[in-house]
Amino acid sequence: MAININSLNNTNQVSRNLEQQADLKNQAAQSASNSAQTAKVGQDSVSLTPQAKQLAEMQKKETNDPDVNQKKVEKLKEAIQSGAYKVDAEKLAESIAKFEFDLI
């Protein structure tokens, strides 16, 4: 097998290869830069449905206007702790059944 040693001193071939590699690197860098600029230019957007807007308004009103009767809560706590609070099992069962039926 013969080896051509005449081309080993050919610096033109080596310099061309280096230039090609440098060009490829520059092209890759420009491509990455262009895609980064495109990403910066593009903006995300979100649109809410009317139902979502209505829900957000209801949540704001709810947080601003609590419907908890604190006096009634305290009376119930005291009644439960003292053992005076009695549960009407029949009324509770009717309420649960009505609630379940309303869900259907």
C-alpha positions as CSV (number, residue, x, y, z in Angstrom):
1,M,0.0,0.0,0.0
2,A,1.4,3.3,-1.1
3,I,1.1,6.5,0.9
4,N,1.2,9.8,-1.0
5,I,3.4,12.1,1.2
6,N,3.3,14.9,-1.3
7,S,0.0,16.2,0.0
8,L,1.1,16.2,3.7
9,N,2.8,19.6,3.1
10,N,-0.2,21.0,1.4
11,T,-1.3,23.7,3.9
12,N,-3.9,25.0,1.4
13,Q,-6.0,21.9,2.0
14,V,-5.7,22.2,5.8
15,S,-6.5,25.9,5.8
16,R,-9.5,25.3,3.6
17,N,-10.8,22.6,6.0
18,L,-10.3,25.0,8.9
19,E,-12.1,27.8,7.0
20,Q,-15.0,25.4,6.2
21,Q,-15.2,24.5,9.9
22,A,-15.2,28.1,11.0
23,D,-17.9,28.9,8.4
24,L,-20.1,26.1,9.7
25,K,-19.6,27.3,13.3
26,N,-20.5,30.9,12.2
27,Q,-23.6,29.6,10.4
28,A,-24.7,27.6,13.5
29,A,-24.1,30.7,15.7
30,Q,-26.2,32.9,13.4
31,S,-28.9,30.3,13.2
32,A,-29.1,30.1,17.0
33,S,-29.0,33.9,17.3
34,N,-31.8,34.2,14.8
35,S,-34.0,31.7,16.6
36,A,-33.3,33.4,19.9
37,Q,-34.4,36.8,18.4
38,T,-37.5,35.2,17.0
39,A,-38.3,33.8,20.4
40,K,-37.9,37.2,21.9
41,V,-40.1,38.9,19.3
42,G,-43.0,36.3,19.6
43,Q,-45.2,36.9,22.6
44,D,-47.5,34.5,24.3
45,S,-51.1,35.4,24.8
46,V,-53.9,34.1,26.9
47,S,-57.6,34.8,26.5
48,L,-60.2,34.0,29.2
49,T,-63.7,32.7,28.4
50,P,-66.6,34.7,29.7
51,Q,-67.3,32.0,32.2
52,A,-63.8,32.2,33.6
53,K,-64.1,36.0,33.9
54,Q,-67.4,35.5,35.7
55,L,-65.9,33.0,38.0
56,A,-63.0,35.3,38.8
57,E,-65.4,38.1,39.7
58,M,-67.4,35.8,41.9
59,Q,-64.2,34.7,43.7
60,K,-63.2,38.4,44.3
61,K,-66.6,39.2,45.7
62,E,-66.5,36.1,48.0
63,T,-63.1,37.0,49.4
64,N,-64.2,40.6,50.1
65,D,-67.6,39.7,51.6
66,P,-67.4,36.6,53.9
67,D,-70.9,35.2,54.6
68,V,-69.9,33.6,57.9
69,N,-72.0,34.6,60.9
70,Q,-69.3,34.4,63.6
71,K,-71.8,34.7,66.5
72,K,-73.7,31.7,65.2
73,V,-70.4,29.7,64.8
74,E,-69.4,30.5,68.4
75,K,-72.8,29.4,69.7
76,L,-72.6,26.1,67.8
77,K,-69.0,25.5,69.1
78,E,-70.2,26.1,72.7
79,A,-73.2,23.8,72.2
80,I,-71.1,21.0,70.8
81,Q,-68.4,21.3,73.6
82,S,-71.1,21.3,76.3
83,G,-73.0,18.4,74.7
84,A,-76.1,20.4,74.2
85,Y,-76.1,20.1,70.4
86,K,-78.2,17.3,69.2
87,V,-78.4,16.1,65.6
88,D,-81.9,15.1,64.2
89,A,-80.9,11.9,62.3
90,E,-84.1,11.9,60.2
91,K,-83.7,15.5,59.1
92,L,-80.0,14.9,58.3
93,A,-80.9,11.8,56.2
94,E,-83.5,13.8,54.3
95,S,-81.1,16.6,53.6
96,I,-78.4,14.2,52.4
97,A,-80.9,12.4,50.1
98,K,-82.2,15.7,48.7
99,F,-78.6,16.9,48.1
100,E,-77.8,13.6,46.2
101,F,-81.0,13.8,44.2
102,D,-80.3,17.4,43.2
103,L,-76.9,16.3,41.8
104,I,-78.6,14.0,39.3
